[in-house]
Amino acid sequence: MTVKVYSTPTCPFCVMVKDWLKEKKVEFEDINLLEDQDAAKTMMEKTGQRGVPVIDVDGQFVIGFDKAKLADLLKVEP
């Protein structure tokens, strides 16, 4: 399973989702959109979103820190 978190360092919800993923022992790639403009463009093209966090779980996108949806996709307890 591939998990990518599109985030910025100043976003409190980004920090929350990454902390939650660590608690659940889910490995993920953190993509800092302030440092990677190409990734920001790709994320916007795929999701239509400009805000973060956006979490990509094997090609399925979760917008914002939606614990229930993430737990379902990741097969973990919320």
Buried (B, 14 or more C-beta within 10 A) or exposed (E): EEBBBBBBEEBEEBBEBBEBBEEBEBEBEBBBBEEEEEBBEBBBEEBEBEEBBBBBBEEEBBBBBBBEBBBBBBEBEE
